[in-house]
């Protein structure tokens, strides 16, 4: 059971880390679900101290709820993805640095919500770049967490140097990979108010002309 779940974490992490921005434009419910799964999982780990039944259950519930929100909150999809990306990024930072050990369940949820609000605000201005950063590093954290569960004696990755280093390396790799493909993933006519996407769209048009 734990082996299968660890593999699932790694696969979900690879998907978010390498294709977060593409999922928004091509498979939005999948991105919602994966972000929701990670948020629920990390919140559960911060509350219980490990990746157990509570964290897994919260991850599944959050994934289903987030994926379902795709169809009810379509006009606010960028704001919602920015909110979830901000929450995932804050929870990832806390987990990697070991700060989740110092927080109670309520304070962890509150700080994650603040991160979500900040993410939503930033995403309204620099959507594509923000989603790339948030998905790259949060996906890397899922990969490392899954890898930890595959060890004979699962280690606590929270605040440890090697897992933090691996998360940073994988995050940078995912960041560079998504940036290298952004011209082909972003539509040629980006939404107004996203100057980063606008520049990429112009570059894509120049390449295709």
N, C-alpha and C positions, 0 to 999 in steps of 0.2 A: 504493500500500500504506500509506504513512505517513499520507496524507490520510484514508483510510478508518478507520485506527486512531485518528486524532485525533478524528474524528466519534464513534467508538465511546466514547472516553474522555469526551467532552462529554455524550453521552446517558446513560452510566452515572453520571456525576457529577450530572446533573440528577435522575435517579431516586433516588439516595441522598440528595441534599440536600433534595429536596422531599417525599419519601415514605418516609423511612427507618422511621419508627415504624409507618406503615400496612403496610409490607411485612412487618414482624414478625407482625402479627396476621392478615394476609391471604395473603401469599406468602412464607413463611419461607425456603424454599430459595433464592428469588431474592435475598433480603437476605444470606443466608450467602454466596452466590456473589459478589455485588458487593463485600462486605467482603473476602472472600478475594482477589478480583482486585486490589483496591486495595492490600492488604497486600503481596502478592507483587510488584506493580509498584513500589511505593515501596521495598521492600527491595532489589529488583534495581537500582533507580536509585542507592540509597545505596552498593551494592557496586561498580557499574560507573561511576557518575558521569553516566549519561545514560539516556534511555528508548530502549533498543535491543533487540536480539533477546533478550538475557538477561533483562531486566526484563519484556518481553512474555511470554516463556515462563514465568517464575516466576508472573506474574499469572494466566495461564491454568491452570497446574497448581494454584495455590492456590484458584482459583475452583471448579474441579471437585472438589477435595478438600473444601472447605468446604461446597459444596452437597450432596455425598454424606453428609457428617456429619449432615445434617438427620435422616436416617432411622435413624441408629445412636445418636445422642445426644439423642433427643427429651426424656427426663426432665430434661436439663441445658441446655435450649435458652436460658434466660435467662442462665445463667452463661456459656455459650459465646458468645452474642451480645455480652454485656458484655466478654468477653475480647477478641474481635475488634474491637469498637468502641474499646476502650482502645488496642489496638495501632495501629489506623488513625489515631486521634487523635494519638498520640505521634509516629508517623511523619510525619503532616501538619505538626505543629508544627516538627519537625526540618527538614523540607524547606523550609517557608516561611521559617524563620529562617536557613537555610544551615548548620545544625549537622550535617547529614548529611555535609558535606565533611570534617568533622573526625573522623569515626568510621571505624573499620575495619569490615569486614563482620561480624565476630563481635560487636563492641561494639554495633553497630546492632541486631542480632538480640536481644542480651541486654537492651538498654534497651527495645526494643519489647515483649519478653516481660514486663518489669517493668510497663510501661504496661498491658499486657493483664491482668495480675493485679490491678492497681489498678482497672481498669475493671470487672472481674468483681465485685470487692468492692463498689464503688459501685453497680453495677447491681442487686445484691441488695437494696439499700435504696431507691434512687431510679431504678428501671429506666427508666420512660418518659422522664423528663427527661434522663437520661444518654444514652439512645439518640438523642434529638432533637439534643442538642449534638454528639455524636460524628458522627452522619450528616450534619448540616448542614455542618460545617466540613470533614470529610473529603471529602464530595461536592463542595464548593466547590473544594477543591484539585485534584480530578480535572478539573473544568471548566477551570480555569486552565491545567493541564498540557496538556490537549487543545488549548486555544486557542494556547498557545505553539508547539505542533507545526504549527499551520496557517500560521504566519508564513513568509515566503519563506526567511529564514534563522532556523531555530528558535533561540530564546534560552534561556539557562539561567535558569529561574525561581527556583532555589534561592538564597535570601538577598537577592533583588532587591526593591526597595521597591514598585514598581508591582504586580507579581504578588502580593506579600504583602498589599497594600492591597485588591486585587480579591478575593483569597481571603477576607479579613475581611468585606468588604461583602457578598459572596455568602453567606457563612456566616451572617451576621446575618439576611439576607433569608430563608434557608432555615429558620433558627431561629424567626423570627416566623411564617412560613407554617405550619410544623408545629404550633406552639403554638396558632395560631388554629383549627386543625382537630382538635386532640387530643380534644375532647369527642365528636366523631362517629367517631373512629377507635378509641378505647379501648373495649373491651367494657364493658357496664353493670356487670358483676360482675368487677372486677379481682382478680388473684391476691393472696393474703394477703402482707403484708410489703412492699407497695408503696404507701406513704401518698400519694404524689403522684397515682398512678393512682386511688386510692380517692377522693380529693377530686374528681377530674375525673369519675369515675363517678357520684358523688352529684349533681354539677352537671348531668350529662346526664339523670339521672332527673328532676331538678326541672324541666328544660326540657321533657321529654316528658310530664310529668304535667299 
